[in-house]
């Protein structure tokens, strides 16, 4: 688990539950005698560390691809990487909100300069 502080914009419900039926329901788990809906803080921190690591790897990948494929616009490159992440979502065991967060981080970090991406040291 990481010691990094989980930002407020990181998803609290990685895998939103959908339960059939006419009445409203909550998908909860019993942990230490308490019903927990969503992730515990420790689980959320662990998932954040995993998503942050993936984001950093993707940023390096995008830098490399921007050099290899200079004809691609920044938006085309980001759209291409986003499709790849969404296609591998299940294999990487990512929830939809986590993929959305990773993609948003990619788009925020991308600059239309020769560098391509900002310094990634600002994410902890």
Secondary structure, 3 states (H helix, E strand, C coil): CCCCCCCCCCCCCCCCCCCCCCCCCCCCEEECCEEECCCCHHHHHHHHHHHHHHHHHHHHHHHHHHHHCCCCCHHHHHHHHHHHHHHCCCCCCCCHHHHHHHHHHHHHHECCCCCCECCHHHCC
